[in-house]
Amino acid sequence: MVKKDDERTIPKDVLRAFIKENNLKTAEDVQHALRDIFSGTLQEMLEAEMDQNLGYEKHDDSNKQTENRRNGHSQKTVRSEYGDIILDVPRDRDGEFETLTS
């Protein structure tokens, strides 16, 4: 992204490629695409929070400094301006993980 006049803008060629790739034709199509991007971003933030909480990334047992570990996910519905988003919130074995994201 390029910063211009205190606003973040995306280059036109990137936008056009995104529109073509996602076959965006209506405002509703754009809304759904933005919801998917927002959802994916939130999901990755949750996973990064778990990595930080445990002190190691998923499948990186060589850096594991704790007995606590990942223990699946729980679904959570989050309301946003893009509509309802279903997230898979990670859980840890000891039940210590509290999300900041959702």
Secondary structure, DSSP 8 states (H G I E B T S, - for coil): -EEETTEEE--HHHHHHHHHHTT--SHHHHHHHHHHHHHHHHHHHHHHHHHHHHTS-TT-GGG--SS--EEEEEEEEEEETTEEEEEEEEEETTS----S--
